[in-house]
Amino acid sequence: MVSSLRGAGKGLPSRWDRYTEENLYTAAERKAKREAVSRILGKIKVKTLVYLGCNTGEYTFLAVEKVTRVVAIEGDHASLDRLYNTAKEKDLAILPVWADLLNPTPAIGFRNRERAEFERRV
């Protein structure tokens, strides 16, 4: 059964995989946002950054320039696939993780102690 489901989501339309090219920002607003994000990233002192809702990675790629590694979390398969391929191609320290942030995984297992809930694991 599982083997027949592999790749079932491939090619499905995505709402977010063209976010970088098709958003509501003007060129000036996009530039201002990139500068603001870069400035904020320059002030934080962490080795690992967890980016929730990373879309296709436009700001994830800014983050990885400032920190050692980025855990990029996204619920849209096509967007995450695009981010993964770019990170792999450029050999960037980005770990793409699929998660539904509107319905995060709960603790599971015997007495809910075998695996912590998503918020704790992150």
C-alpha positions, 0 to 999 in steps of 0.5 A: 500500500505504501509503495503505491502512494510514493510520489502521489503528491508530485505534480499537485498544484501548490498555492505557495511554490511561486511565492517569491515571484508572485507576491503582493510586494512591490520591488521597493517593498521587497527590497526593504523587507530583505534589508530588514530581515538581513539587519535582524539576522545580523543582530541575533547570535545563534548557531541554528535558526528554526524558520517556520513557514519558509515557503520557497526559501527566499529569506532562508537563504539570507538566514544561512549566510548569518548562522551556521545552519537553518531548519526550514519548516514548511507545510507546502510540499512543492515549496519545500521541494524547491527550497531543498533542490536549491539548498542541495545545488548550492550545498547550503546548511539547510535542513528542510522539514515538512510540518503542518504548522496549523496541525502540529504533531502531538506527543505519541507513544506509551504515556505520550513519552516516546516522541515529544510534541512538535513544539518541544522537538523544535 
